[in-house]
Amino acid sequence: MGGEAELEGEIRFFQSCIPSLPPGDYSVKVDQTLRMGEEAKYDEELKFTIAGPRFSLAPSDIYSVFPPRGETGAYENALPHIVFTRKTIPWERTIDDKPQDPKAPCPFAALLVVSDKDDIRTESQREEDKKANKPPFGAVRSAKVSELLNPGSEVRGPKGVKINDKYESPDDLCNVVDLPSNLFQSIVPAKDDLPYLAHVRKVDSENKETLSRLGDGCYSVIVTNRFPETTVKTPVTKVENGKVIPVTEVLYDGREAPVFEEKEGQKNTAYLVSLEGFDGYLHGGKTISEKTVRLAVLASWSFTCRGRNDFKVLMYNLDPLKGNHDGSDGRLCIPPPEPAAKDNASKTVADAFEHGYVGLNHTVRIGEKTVSWYRGPLVPLNLEKHEDYPFYPCADAALGYDYKSGLFETTYAAAWQLGRLLALQDRLFAKEVYLYRREVTQVIAEEIRMEATRHKFKITDGKTDALMLERHALRQLMSADGQRAVRSLSEKGSNS
């Protein structure tokens, strides 16, 4: 899997990546015999245990999740999934405590997506559960491993799971969630479907962030088998002369558009749960007699799904004459907000917004907090392209200042910092800059030592002024950024 180099922008998929050593106890024994005069025998044995993520998962093992944690969007037709930094995680354990079958590898965990609509309890049942101090529907809480494995007579936990005394304890803490048994068995994947919900991706990590570049580009993924629930805006209607007609409003450009009822998005929660100990009780299996199931939660996050994102909606939104199905006017750009007041401050904010600027919190270098203007590279007006930019030794040198509003303009400063981080992400570039700076530092230190020697022994010659000028130039180079360092390196190479 790690032999071939990936082409730029290429992605390869693998069915699975089974660990070389499954979880269990192992020992390595070494025997050595020395024959120098009298024969001497030596032996040493090392015992160790390999264990996968049984009851918990380290946060560093998770690379990313989708939809993003805490975000709101039109995720109705997107299957939530979780990406791991280690390519073997889904297959490091099994649901039946047997070794993985290389011909049909099966992950031990599944990603379940649950929304508030799945809570079908009546109000009276919810009140009874509240009085009984039962956790809220879908709440993830911390519990001891003993509470997970032995939850009581009315709750079913993992069966047949034994604690390894060498590295586990019944008092260890883990995250658990209690779900109704009928809900669990209706949404959990069937055992035959589990292999299709996990895979490995091998991607080109050259243009990824620094953390990804340090790896081999292989990531394991677990995908859910269920789309999230969403809410859709509905048009507001009224009864007039015995007929139901839509309520309309006049837009800022004089056109009439239907009024849509504002609805809050539907909250969904994704749970990465261990299925170890539930073999035979997955979807389509034997019915669970207990009313509640307790699962070990390896990871969880919530997001809000609002609106639809299918092809029909996307095409309909491109027609500015019809307006969007969700009540907006159909334009691709964001309409300018109506000023809350007619004072100069509101006018300044409105003018800045029309030019693509927004006000963002800004912590300056000395620690003070303020608000500054910022805009991205996409602007709603025509700007003259600069062919050349002045040299900036640091990001603060690229800050602008708006004397009318008294606020900084951080656009080019942010671009400078982003360019610097992207440049230093290139390990070869960063190494060359470091070596060049170290060389310059050594030259300056040597010149200072020589100058001190001349001063001590009162040695004078015609080169003193030239040496001082050279030392001054080297000090200037020490404060140069990466681009000037590379330029100097290339000039040095061409002159040698």
C-alpha positions as CSV (number, residue, x, y, z in Angstrom):
1,M,0.0,0.0,0.0
2,G,2.9,2.4,0.6
3,G,5.1,1.4,-2.4
4,E,3.8,3.4,-5.3
5,A,4.0,7.2,-5.3
6,E,0.7,8.9,-5.8
7,L,0.2,11.3,-8.7
8,E,-0.8,14.9,-7.9
9,G,-4.5,15.0,-7.2
10,E,-4.8,11.2,-7.3
11,I,-6.7,9.2,-4.8
12,R,-6.7,5.4,-4.4
13,F,-9.2,3.2,-2.5
14,F,-8.5,0.0,-0.7
15,Q,-11.0,-2.4,0.8
16,S,-9.2,-2.7,4.1
17,C,-5.9,-2.8,5.9
18,I,-5.6,-5.6,8.5
19,P,-2.9,-5.1,11.2
20,S,0.0,-7.4,10.9
21,L,-0.5,-8.5,14.5
22,P,-4.0,-8.9,15.8
23,P,-4.8,-8.0,19.5
24,G,-3.4,-10.5,21.9
25,D,-0.5,-11.5,24.1
26,Y,2.9,-12.1,22.5
27,S,6.4,-13.0,23.5
28,V,9.8,-12.7,21.9
29,K,12.5,-15.1,23.1
30,V,16.2,-14.8,22.2
31,D,18.8,-17.6,22.8
32,Q,22.5,-16.9,22.5
33,T,25.4,-19.4,22.9
34,L,29.0,-18.1,23.3
35,R,31.9,-20.6,22.6
36,M,35.0,-18.9,23.9
37,G,36.7,-21.4,26.0
38,E,33.9,-22.6,28.1
39,E,30.5,-22.7,26.4
40,A,28.0,-20.1,27.9
41,K,24.3,-19.9,27.1
42,Y,22.1,-16.8,27.5
43,D,18.4,-16.3,26.9
44,E,16.0,-13.4,27.3
45,E,12.2,-13.3,26.8
46,L,10.1,-10.2,26.2
47,K,6.4,-10.4,26.7
48,F,4.1,-7.7,25.3
49,T,0.4,-7.2,24.6
50,I,-1.3,-5.5,21.5
51,A,-4.6,-4.0,22.1
52,G,-6.9,-2.0,19.7
53,P,-9.3,0.9,20.6
54,R,-11.7,-1.2,22.7
55,F,-13.5,1.2,25.0
56,S,-12.0,4.6,23.9
57,L,-10.2,6.3,21.1
58,A,-7.5,8.9,21.4
59,P,-8.4,12.3,19.8
60,S,-5.1,12.2,17.9
61,D,-6.4,9.1,16.0
62,I,-9.2,11.2,14.4
63,Y,-8.1,13.2,11.4
64,S,-11.5,14.8,10.4
65,V,-15.2,14.4,10.5
66,F,-17.9,15.4,8.0
67,P,-20.2,17.2,8.3
68,P,-18.0,19.4,10.4
69,R,-18.6,19.5,14.2
70,G,-21.2,22.1,15.2
71,E,-21.8,23.4,11.6
72,T,-25.1,24.1,10.0
73,G,-25.7,23.4,6.3
74,A,-27.6,21.5,3.6
75,Y,-26.2,18.0,4.4
76,E,-29.4,16.1,3.5
77,N,-27.8,14.1,0.7
78,A,-24.3,13.7,2.3
79,L,-23.4,10.5,4.3
80,P,-21.6,11.5,7.5
81,H,-18.2,9.9,7.9
82,I,-15.1,10.0,10.1
83,V,-11.5,9.8,8.9
84,F,-8.7,8.3,11.0
85,T,-5.0,9.1,11.0
86,R,-4.1,5.4,11.3
87,K,-5.1,3.1,8.4
88,T,-5.7,0.0,10.4
89,I,-8.1,1.3,13.1
90,P,-11.4,-0.1,11.8
91,W,-9.9,-3.6,11.7
92,E,-7.8,-3.6,14.8
93,R,-10.6,-5.5,16.7
94,T,-13.5,-7.7,15.7
95,I,-17.1,-7.9,16.8
96,D,-16.9,-11.6,17.7
97,D,-13.4,-11.8,19.3
98,K,-12.1,-13.9,16.4
99,P,-9.2,-13.0,14.1
100,Q,-10.0,-11.0,11.0
101,D,-10.8,-13.0,7.9
102,P,-8.4,-11.7,5.2
103,K,-10.9,-12.7,2.5
104,A,-13.8,-10.8,4.2
105,P,-12.5,-8.2,6.7
106,C,-15.2,-6.7,8.9
107,P,-14.7,-3.5,11.0
108,F,-15.6,-3.7,14.7
109,A,-17.2,-0.2,14.8
110,A,-20.0,1.5,13.1
111,L,-21.1,5.2,12.7
112,L,-24.7,5.7,13.8
113,V,-26.6,9.0,13.0
114,V,-29.5,9.9,15.3
115,S,-31.8,13.0,15.4
116,D,-34.4,14.2,17.7
117,K,-37.1,12.8,15.4
118,D,-35.9,9.3,16.4
119,D,-37.2,10.0,20.0
120,I,-40.7,8.6,19.7
121,R,-41.4,8.7,23.4
122,T,-44.6,10.4,24.6
123,E,-44.5,13.3,26.9
124,S,-45.6,11.2,29.8
125,Q,-42.8,8.7,29.1
126,R,-40.3,11.5,29.0
127,E,-41.5,12.8,32.3
128,E,-41.2,9.3,33.8
129,D,-37.7,8.9,32.5
130,K,-36.8,12.3,33.9
131,K,-38.1,11.4,37.4
132,A,-36.2,8.2,37.2
133,N,-33.0,10.2,36.6
134,K,-32.4,8.5,33.2
135,P,-30.1,10.4,30.9
136,P,-31.6,12.5,28.1
137,F,-32.3,10.8,24.7
138,G,-29.0,10.3,22.9
139,A,-26.8,11.9,25.6
140,V,-23.2,10.8,25.7
141,R,-22.0,10.4,29.3
142,S,-18.9,9.1,31.1
143,A,-19.2,5.8,32.9
144,K,-17.0,3.0,34.3
145,V,-16.2,0.0,32.1
146,S,-18.0,-2.1,34.6
147,E,-21.2,-0.1,34.1
148,L,-20.9,-0.7,30.3
149,L,-20.3,-4.4,30.6
150,N,-22.8,-5.0,33.4
151,P,-25.5,-2.3,33.0
152,G,-28.3,-4.2,34.9
153,S,-31.3,-6.3,34.0
154,E,-33.2,-3.7,31.9
155,V,-30.3,-2.6,29.8
156,R,-28.2,-4.7,27.4
157,G,-24.5,-4.1,27.1
158,P,-21.8,-5.9,25.2
159,K,-21.9,-9.6,26.0
160,G,-18.9,-11.9,26.2
161,V,-16.4,-9.1,26.5
162,K,-13.7,-9.8,29.1
163,I,-11.4,-7.3,30.6
164,N,-7.7,-7.9,30.2
165,D,-6.2,-7.3,33.7
166,K,-2.8,-6.5,32.2
167,Y,-3.9,-3.1,30.8
168,E,-7.6,-2.7,31.6
169,S,-9.6,-2.2,34.8
170,P,-13.3,-2.2,35.6
171,D,-12.9,1.3,37.0
172,D,-11.5,2.7,33.8
173,L,-13.7,5.5,32.4
174,C,-15.3,5.4,28.9
175,N,-18.1,7.3,27.1
176,V,-21.4,5.5,26.7
177,V,-24.8,6.2,25.1
178,D,-28.1,4.5,25.9
179,L,-30.5,4.0,22.9
180,P,-33.8,2.2,22.6
181,S,-33.3,-1.4,21.4
182,N,-35.8,-1.1,18.6
183,L,-34.0,2.1,17.3
184,F,-30.6,0.5,17.6
185,Q,-31.6,-2.6,15.6
186,S,-33.3,-0.5,13.0
187,I,-30.4,1.8,12.2
188,V,-27.3,-0.3,13.0
189,P,-25.8,-1.9,9.8
190,A,-26.2,-5.6,9.1
191,K,-23.1,-7.7,9.6
192,D,-22.8,-8.3,5.9
193,D,-23.0,-4.6,5.2
194,L,-20.2,-3.6,7.6
195,P,-17.3,-4.3,5.2
196,Y,-18.8,-1.9,2.7
197,L,-18.9,1.0,5.2
198,A,-15.1,1.1,5.9
199,H,-12.2,1.5,3.5
200,V,-8.7,3.0,3.2
201,R,-7.8,6.1,1.1
202,K,-4.3,6.8,-0.1
203,V,-3.9,10.4,-1.3
204,D,-1.2,12.7,-2.4
205,S,-0.3,14.7,0.7
206,E,2.0,17.2,-0.9
207,N,-0.4,20.0,-0.8
208,K,-2.0,19.1,2.6
209,E,-1.2,20.8,5.9
210,T,2.0,20.0,7.6
211,L,0.6,17.3,9.9
212,S,-0.6,15.3,6.8
213,R,2.7,15.7,5.0
214,L,4.5,13.9,7.8
215,G,2.4,10.7,7.2
216,D,2.2,8.3,4.3
217,G,-1.0,9.6,2.9
218,C,-3.1,6.6,4.0
219,Y,-6.3,7.2,6.0
220,S,-9.0,4.8,7.1
221,V,-12.6,5.9,6.8
222,I,-15.9,4.7,8.4
223,V,-19.1,5.9,6.7
224,T,-22.6,5.8,8.1
225,N,-25.5,3.9,6.4
226,R,-28.0,6.7,7.0
227,F,-28.7,10.1,5.7
228,P,-29.2,12.9,8.3
229,E,-32.6,14.4,8.9
230,T,-33.3,18.0,7.7
231,T,-35.9,20.7,7.8
232,V,-37.2,22.6,4.8
233,K,-38.8,26.1,4.8
234,T,-42.5,26.1,3.9
235,P,-44.4,29.0,2.3
236,V,-46.6,31.0,4.6
237,T,-50.3,31.0,3.4
238,K,-53.4,32.8,4.4
239,V,-57.1,32.3,3.8
240,E,-58.8,35.0,1.8
241,N,-62.4,34.8,0.4
242,G,-62.4,31.1,1.2
243,K,-59.2,30.4,-0.7
244,V,-55.7,29.6,0.5
245,I,-53.2,32.0,-1.0
246,P,-49.5,32.5,-0.4
247,V,-48.3,35.5,1.6
248,T,-45.9,37.8,-0.3
249,E,-43.5,40.6,0.5
250,V,-41.9,43.3,-1.5
251,L,-38.1,42.9,-1.9
252,Y,-35.5,45.6,-1.9
253,D,-35.7,45.9,-5.7
254,G,-39.5,46.2,-5.8
255,R,-40.3,42.6,-6.8
256,E,-42.8,40.5,-4.9
257,A,-41.7,37.2,-3.4
258,P,-43.4,34.6,-1.3
259,V,-42.8,34.6,2.4
260,F,-41.3,31.4,3.9
261,E,-41.7,30.2,7.4
262,E,-38.4,30.3,9.2
263,K,-37.6,26.9,10.7
264,E,-34.7,25.9,12.9
265,G,-32.4,23.3,11.5
266,Q,-32.6,19.7,12.5
267,K,-29.9,18.6,14.9
268,N,-28.2,15.3,14.1
269,T,-25.6,13.5,16.2
270,A,-23.1,10.9,14.9
271,Y,-21.9,8.2,17.2
272,L,-18.9,6.0,16.5
273,V,-19.7,3.0,18.5
274,S,-18.0,-0.3,19.2
275,L,-20.0,-3.4,18.1
276,E,-17.8,-5.8,20.0
277,G,-20.1,-8.1,21.9
278,F,-23.2,-7.5,19.7
279,D,-22.5,-10.2,17.1
280,G,-25.9,-11.7,16.2
281,Y,-27.9,-8.7,17.4
282,L,-27.3,-6.3,14.5
283,H,-29.8,-5.3,11.9
284,G,-31.7,-8.4,10.7
285,G,-30.4,-10.5,13.7
286,K,-32.0,-11.8,16.9
287,T,-34.3,-9.4,18.7
288,I,-32.9,-7.8,21.9
289,S,-35.2,-8.5,24.8
290,E,-34.1,-5.5,26.9
291,K,-35.7,-2.1,26.1
292,T,-32.4,-0.3,26.1
293,V,-28.9,-0.9,24.6
294,R,-25.8,0.6,26.1
295,L,-22.9,1.2,23.6
296,A,-19.3,2.3,24.0
297,V,-18.9,5.6,22.2
298,L,-15.4,6.0,20.7
299,A,-16.2,9.4,19.2
300,S,-19.3,11.6,18.7
301,W,-20.2,15.0,17.2
302,S,-23.3,17.0,16.3
303,F,-24.2,19.1,13.4
304,T,-27.4,20.8,12.1
305,C,-29.0,20.0,8.8
306,R,-31.1,22.7,7.2
307,G,-32.6,22.9,3.7
308,R,-32.1,20.7,0.7
309,N,-29.1,20.4,-1.6
310,D,-30.3,18.2,-4.5
311,F,-29.9,19.0,-8.2
312,K,-33.3,20.5,-8.6
313,V,-32.8,23.0,-5.9
314,L,-29.3,24.0,-7.2
315,M,-30.7,24.6,-10.7
316,Y,-33.7,26.5,-9.4
317,N,-31.5,28.8,-7.4
318,L,-29.7,29.9,-10.5
319,D,-32.8,31.6,-11.9
320,P,-32.9,35.1,-10.5
321,L,-36.4,35.7,-11.9
322,K,-38.1,32.9,-9.9
323,G,-36.4,33.3,-6.6
324,N,-35.1,30.5,-4.4
325,H,-37.4,27.8,-3.0
326,D,-36.2,28.9,0.5
327,G,-37.4,32.5,0.2
328,S,-34.3,34.3,-1.0
329,D,-34.3,36.3,-4.2
330,G,-32.3,33.9,-6.4
331,R,-29.1,36.0,-6.7
332,L,-25.8,34.3,-6.2
333,C,-24.3,37.3,-4.4
334,I,-25.4,38.3,-0.8
335,P,-27.7,41.3,-1.0
336,P,-26.4,44.3,1.0
337,P,-27.9,44.5,4.5
338,E,-30.2,47.3,5.3
339,P,-28.4,49.8,7.7
340,A,-29.8,49.6,11.2
341,A,-29.4,53.4,11.5
342,K,-28.7,56.4,9.3
343,D,-25.6,57.5,11.2
344,N,-22.1,57.7,9.8
345,A,-20.9,54.5,11.5
346,S,-23.7,52.5,9.8
347,K,-22.9,54.1,6.5
348,T,-19.2,53.2,6.9
349,V,-20.0,49.6,7.6
350,A,-22.4,49.4,4.7
351,D,-19.8,50.9,2.3
352,A,-17.2,48.4,3.5
353,F,-19.5,45.5,3.0
354,E,-20.2,46.6,-0.6
355,H,-16.5,46.6,-1.2
356,G,-16.1,43.0,0.1
357,Y,-14.8,43.9,3.6
358,V,-16.0,42.5,6.9
359,G,-15.0,43.4,10.4
360,L,-13.2,40.7,12.3
361,N,-11.7,40.4,15.8
362,H,-7.9,41.2,15.7
363,T,-5.3,40.6,18.4
364,V,-2.3,42.8,17.6
365,R,1.3,41.8,18.3
366,I,1.4,43.5,21.7
367,G,-1.7,41.6,22.9
368,E,-4.3,44.3,22.6
369,K,-7.6,43.4,21.0
370,T,-9.4,45.4,18.4
371,V,-11.6,45.0,15.3
372,S,-10.0,45.3,11.8
373,W,-11.2,45.2,8.2
374,Y,-10.5,42.1,6.1
375,R,-11.4,40.9,2.7
376,G,-10.6,37.7,0.7
377,P,-9.3,37.5,-2.8
378,L,-12.8,37.4,-4.3
379,V,-14.3,41.0,-4.3
380,P,-17.5,42.4,-5.8
381,L,-15.6,45.1,-7.8
382,N,-12.8,45.4,-10.4
383,L,-9.4,45.9,-8.8
384,E,-6.2,46.7,-10.7
385,K,-3.8,43.8,-10.6
386,H,-0.4,44.6,-9.0
387,E,2.5,43.2,-11.0
388,D,5.0,43.8,-8.2
389,Y,4.7,44.1,-4.5
390,P,7.1,45.9,-2.1
391,F,9.2,43.9,0.3
392,Y,7.7,43.4,3.7
393,P,10.0,42.0,6.5
394,C,7.0,40.8,8.5
395,A,3.2,40.6,8.4
396,D,2.7,43.8,10.4
397,A,4.5,45.8,7.7
398,A,1.7,44.9,5.3
399,L,-1.0,46.3,7.6
400,G,-3.0,49.2,6.2
401,Y,-4.8,51.9,8.2
402,D,-8.2,53.5,7.5
403,Y,-8.0,57.0,8.9
404,K,-11.8,57.5,8.5
405,S,-12.9,54.6,10.6
406,G,-9.7,54.3,12.7
407,L,-9.4,50.6,11.9
408,F,-6.5,48.5,10.5
409,E,-6.9,46.8,7.1
410,T,-5.4,43.3,7.4
411,T,-5.9,41.9,3.9
412,Y,-2.3,41.9,2.7
413,A,-1.0,41.1,6.2
414,A,-3.1,37.9,6.3
415,A,-2.0,37.0,2.8
416,W,1.7,37.6,3.8
417,Q,1.3,35.3,6.8
418,L,-0.5,32.6,4.8
419,G,2.2,32.7,2.1
420,R,4.9,32.3,4.7
421,L,3.2,29.3,6.3
422,L,2.7,27.7,2.9
423,A,6.3,28.3,2.0
424,L,7.6,26.8,5.3
425,Q,5.3,23.8,4.8
426,D,7.7,22.8,2.0
427,R,10.3,20.9,4.0
428,L,13.0,21.3,1.4
429,F,12.5,25.1,1.3
430,A,12.4,25.4,5.1
431,K,15.6,23.3,5.3
432,E,17.5,25.5,2.8
433,V,16.3,28.7,4.6
434,Y,17.5,27.3,7.9
435,L,20.9,26.3,6.5
436,Y,21.4,29.7,4.8
437,R,20.5,31.6,8.0
438,R,22.9,29.4,10.0
439,E,25.6,30.0,7.5
440,V,25.0,33.8,7.7
441,T,25.1,33.6,11.5
442,Q,28.4,31.8,11.5
443,V,30.0,34.3,9.1
444,I,28.8,37.2,11.3
445,A,30.2,35.5,14.4
446,E,33.5,34.9,12.7
447,E,33.7,38.6,11.6
448,I,32.9,39.8,15.0
449,R,35.7,37.6,16.5
450,M,38.2,38.8,13.9
451,E,37.2,42.5,14.6
452,A,37.7,41.9,18.3
453,T,41.1,40.4,17.6
454,R,42.2,43.4,15.5
455,H,41.0,45.8,18.2
456,K,42.8,43.8,20.9
457,F,46.1,43.8,19.1
458,K,45.6,47.1,17.4
459,I,45.9,45.6,13.9
460,T,44.8,48.0,11.2
461,D,44.7,47.6,7.4
462,G,42.8,48.9,4.5
463,K,40.1,46.3,4.7
464,T,38.6,47.4,8.0
465,D,35.9,49.6,6.4
466,A,35.1,47.0,3.8
467,L,34.7,44.4,6.6
468,M,32.4,46.6,8.6
469,L,30.3,47.2,5.5
470,E,30.1,43.5,4.8
471,R,29.1,42.8,8.4
472,H,26.4,45.4,8.1
473,A,25.1,43.7,4.9
474,L,25.1,40.3,6.6
475,R,23.0,41.7,9.5
476,Q,20.5,43.0,7.0
477,L,20.3,39.5,5.4
478,M,19.6,38.0,8.8
479,S,16.3,39.9,9.0
480,A,15.3,39.0,5.4
481,D,12.3,36.7,4.8
482,G,12.4,33.4,2.9
483,Q,12.0,34.9,-0.5
484,R,15.1,37.1,-0.1
485,A,17.0,34.2,1.3
486,V,16.2,32.0,-1.6
487,R,17.1,34.9,-4.0
488,S,20.4,35.3,-2.3
489,L,21.0,31.5,-2.5
490,S,20.3,31.5,-6.2
491,E,22.6,34.5,-6.8
492,K,25.3,32.8,-4.7
493,G,25.0,29.6,-6.8
494,S,25.2,31.5,-10.1
495,N,28.4,33.4,-9.0
496,S,30.2,30.3,-7.8
